[in-house]
Amino acid sequence: MQIIAIKRGQTLEILENLDIPDGQVVRIEIIDAQINQEQGKFGDNLEEFRRQHNIAELDIDVDAIFGDVRDKSPGREVNL
């Protein structure tokens, strides 16, 4: 059985319910898992996605979808 836990201080927070009896001895093996194993490959993945899917054929109006997403205010004053 493999379970996933998150370390918080000296505590391991288990993210799922375990169906094991109280008093059962368990062995824990710590594996240093990389959160983003595909780091540095975003461009390659994007290129592959674009090869597989022709976005232009979908006729998506990007301005209609994302036109009001960005805040148009000038922002805070910066003193350099």
C-alpha positions, 0 to 999 in steps of 0.5 A: 500500500502506498499513501501520500502525506505532507510534512508539517513541522514534525508531523506527517499529515496523511491525505487519505483514510487508512483501513488498517487496525489500531496497533498495526506496525507500519513502515514509512519510506521517505521519497523525495518527490519533485513537485514539478518533474517536468520543469524546463519542459513547458515549451516542449509540451506547449509545442506538442499540444499545438501540433496535436490541436489546431486552435485556430480551427476552434474560432475562439474569440479570445477578447470576448473571453479574457477582455475584462480579466486584466485590471486597467488601473494604473496601479500604485505609485512607485518612488525610486 
